[in-house]
């Protein structure tokens, strides 16, 4: 099943997406402003899926919001998690900070306040703040059942579903501070959506991730090429830290980011980034 959040008639709604992706059907939830989060929490508590509460509508008449417009807390994000992407960074300004091998995933936080919808505009910062804005096409895992010290062999049992994020990054800020949170968390720097595809419909461990800038394909990878797979990431993030239903783990980006091009190509006003993941759909955002 696919779960979405949208605005229609001046009100926020939560519901399901039809199998053909053309219609939305609202369901009864508390606090629809929170998107799909109340559904995830209720189902984690053993409640049945919420019942239909309104009229089915064509997708084109509603404005899709992020499925999780107000995440519980910061997103867990993973860096350098595709072999080809790690190789392209080895030729960038990151080369001196890269170890010979990574025995553990690189995990950092991205503030949940920067989440926007799948078609909302990304606001470029002033040049005084950053002039090196980059894109990162990523599969994100949404936790459905919480836990701490989750073992890898049982990790997939904790997955509610999957969505898409663009881990927009201010590279100069990322390098300046060496810790990545500030450069990853500018306002509007986390487009998310278009919805959450349930783990009953797809397996994120082997799907295709693609990203375009102004119609030109830049990124094309498969999640099976991750250095650390989804069960390992869940095991790692839950070591000593309780994961909660609704938490999000962004799993890293394939090669082809602007920083890795020669010369690097940063985003500017008017650029449009589209990200598509098989089994989910696509998000597309203009930078303004």
C-alpha positions in Angstrom: 0.0 0.0 0.0 1.1 3.6 -0.7 0.4 6.3 1.9 0.4 10.0 1.1 -0.4 13.4 2.6 -2.0 16.2 0.5 -3.8 19.5 0.7 -7.2 19.9 -1.0 -10.0 22.4 -0.3 -7.7 24.3 2.0 -7.3 21.3 4.4 -4.7 18.7 5.0 -5.6 15.1 4.3 -3.9 11.7 4.6 -4.8 8.6 2.7 -3.8 6.0 0.1 -2.7 6.1 -3.5 -4.4 3.9 -6.1 -2.4 1.1 -7.7 -2.1 3.1 -10.9 -0.9 6.2 -9.0 -3.8 8.3 -10.4 -6.1 8.7 -7.5 -6.1 9.5 -3.7 -8.5 8.2 -1.1 -8.6 9.9 2.3 -8.6 8.0 5.6 -9.6 9.0 9.1 -6.6 10.1 11.1 -6.0 12.3 14.1 -3.9 15.4 13.3 -3.7 15.1 9.5 -1.2 18.0 9.6 1.3 15.4 10.7 0.9 13.5 7.5 1.3 9.7 7.6 3.0 9.7 11.0 -0.2 9.0 13.0 -1.0 6.0 10.7 2.5 4.6 11.3 2.2 5.1 15.0 -1.2 3.6 15.3 -0.3 0.5 13.2 2.9 0.1 15.3 0.6 0.0 18.4 -1.4 -2.9 16.9 -4.3 -0.9 15.6 -5.8 -1.7 12.1 -5.2 0.5 9.2 -7.5 3.5 9.3 -10.8 3.4 7.4 -11.7 5.4 4.3 -13.3 8.7 5.3 -14.0 10.7 2.1 -14.3 10.8 -1.7 -11.7 9.4 -4.0 -10.1 12.2 -6.0 -7.8 12.4 -9.1 -4.2 13.0 -8.0 -3.9 16.0 -10.3 -6.4 18.1 -8.3 -4.6 17.8 -5.0 -1.3 19.3 -3.8 1.0 16.6 -2.5 2.7 17.4 0.8 5.7 15.5 2.2 4.3 12.2 3.6 6.1 13.2 6.8 5.9 17.0 6.9 7.0 17.2 10.5 9.3 14.2 11.3 9.7 13.1 14.9 13.3 14.4 15.0 16.3 14.8 12.7 16.7 12.3 9.9 19.4 9.7 10.1 21.5 10.2 7.0 24.3 8.0 5.6 27.3 9.3 3.6 29.4 7.7 1.0 27.3 4.6 0.8 27.6 3.6 -2.9 30.9 2.3 -4.2 30.9 4.5 -7.2 30.0 7.6 -5.2 32.8 6.9 -2.7 35.2 6.7 -5.7 34.1 10.0 -7.2 34.6 11.7 -3.8 38.1 10.3 -3.6 38.9 12.8 -6.4 37.3 15.7 -4.7 38.1 18.0 -1.8 37.0 15.1 0.5 40.0 13.0 -0.5 42.2 13.9 2.4 39.4 13.1 5.0 38.6 9.7 3.5 40.0 6.6 5.3 41.5 3.7 3.3 38.4 1.7 4.2 35.2 2.4 6.1 34.5 -0.4 8.7 31.4 1.5 9.8 28.8 3.6 8.0 29.1 7.4 8.2 25.9 8.6 9.9 24.9 12.2 10.4 21.8 14.2 11.1 19.6 16.4 8.9 17.1 18.6 10.8 13.5 17.6 10.2 12.5 21.2 10.0 14.0 21.4 6.5 11.6 18.8 5.0 9.3 20.1 2.2 6.9 18.5 -0.3 7.7 16.5 -3.4 7.1 19.5 -5.8 7.8 22.5 -3.5 10.5 25.0 -4.4 13.9 24.7 -2.7 15.0 28.1 -1.5 18.6 28.9 -2.3 20.5 30.6 0.5 22.2 34.0 0.1 25.7 33.9 -1.4 27.1 35.0 1.9 25.8 31.7 3.4 26.7 29.3 0.5 27.5 29.3 -3.2 28.0 25.5 -3.6 24.6 23.9 -3.6 24.4 20.2 -4.6 21.8 17.5 -5.0 21.8 13.9 -3.7 19.2 11.4 -4.9 18.3 9.0 -2.1 16.1 6.1 -1.0 14.8 6.7 2.5 13.6 4.0 4.8 10.7 4.7 7.1 10.7 2.8 10.4 7.4 1.1 11.2 8.2 -0.8 14.4 10.5 0.8 16.9 13.3 -0.8 18.9 16.8 -0.6 20.2 19.8 -2.8 19.4 18.0 -4.3 16.5 19.9 -7.2 15.0 20.6 -7.2 11.3 18.8 -10.5 10.7 15.5 -9.0 12.0 16.0 -5.5 10.8 13.6 -5.6 7.8 10.8 -6.5 10.2 11.0 -2.9 11.4 10.5 -1.3 8.0 7.2 0.4 7.3 8.1 1.5 3.8 10.2 3.7 1.6 10.1 7.2 0.2 12.4 9.6 -1.8 14.5 12.4 -0.4 16.8 14.9 -2.0 19.6 15.4 0.5 20.3 19.0 -0.7 23.8 20.1 0.5 25.8 23.3 0.9 29.2 21.8 0.1 31.2 24.8 1.2 29.5 24.8 4.5 29.9 21.1 4.8 33.6 21.4 4.3 34.0 24.6 6.4 32.6 23.0 9.6 33.7 19.4 8.9 30.7 18.2 10.8 27.9 17.9 8.2 24.7 18.9 10.0 24.8 22.6 9.2 25.5 22.2 5.5 22.7 19.6 5.2 20.0 21.4 7.1 19.3 24.8 5.5 15.6 25.6 5.3 13.9 23.6 2.4 16.9 21.4 1.9 15.0 18.1 2.2 12.3 17.5 -0.5 10.5 14.3 0.4 7.8 12.2 -1.3 5.8 11.7 -3.3 4.4 9.2 -0.8 5.5 6.2 1.2 5.4 2.9 -0.6 4.9 0.1 2.0 7.3 -2.7 2.5 4.5 -5.0 1.3 4.9 -3.6 -2.2 8.6 -3.2 -2.7 12.0 -4.3 -1.3 14.3 -1.3 -1.1 17.4 -3.6 -1.0 17.4 -3.8 -4.8 15.8 -0.9 -6.7 16.9 1.7 -9.1 17.7 5.3 -8.1 18.0 8.0 -10.8 18.4 11.8 -10.7 18.1 14.5 -13.4 19.2 18.1 -13.5 17.3 20.2 -16.0 16.4 17.0 -17.9 19.9 15.6 -18.0 20.5 12.3 -16.3 23.2 12.7 -13.7 22.7 9.8 -11.3 21.7 6.2 -12.0 22.4 3.5 -9.5 20.9 0.4 -7.7 20.6 0.0 -4.0 22.1 -3.4 -4.2 25.4 -1.5 -4.8 25.3 0.1 -1.4 28.4 -0.5 0.7 26.2 -0.9 3.8 22.8 -2.4 3.1 19.5 -1.5 4.7 19.6 -4.1 7.5 23.1 -3.0 8.4 22.0 0.6 8.6 19.1 -0.2 10.8 21.3 -2.3 13.1 23.9 0.5 13.2 21.4 3.4 13.9 19.7 1.4 16.6 22.8 0.5 18.6 22.1 2.1 22.0 19.5 4.5 20.4 15.8 3.7 20.3 14.3 4.0 16.9 10.7 5.1 16.9 7.9 4.5 14.4 8.1 7.2 11.8 11.9 7.7 12.0 13.6 8.1 8.7 17.0 6.8 7.5 18.3 8.3 4.2 20.5 5.6 2.8 23.0 7.6 0.7 23.4 8.7 -2.9 24.8 7.1 -6.1 27.6 8.7 -8.0 26.9 11.7 -10.2 26.6 14.5 -7.7 27.6 18.0 -8.8 30.6 18.0 -6.6 32.0 14.9 -8.4 31.9 16.4 -11.9 34.9 18.0 -13.5 34.6 20.9 -13.0 32.0 20.7 -10.2 28.6 22.0 -11.2 26.5 23.7 -8.5 22.8 24.4 -8.6 21.5 27.9 -9.4 18.2 29.7 -9.5 15.9 28.1 -12.1 17.4 24.6 -12.0 15.1 21.7 -11.7 16.1 18.4 -10.0 14.0 15.3 -10.6 14.6 12.1 -8.6 12.9 8.8 -9.5 13.0 5.5 -7.7 11.5 2.3 -9.1 8.6 1.1 -6.9 7.9 4.6 -5.5 7.6 7.3 -8.1 9.3 10.7 -8.5 9.8 14.1 -6.9 10.7 17.2 -8.8 11.8 20.5 -7.3 12.8 23.9 -8.7 15.5 25.9 -7.0 14.7 29.5 -6.5 
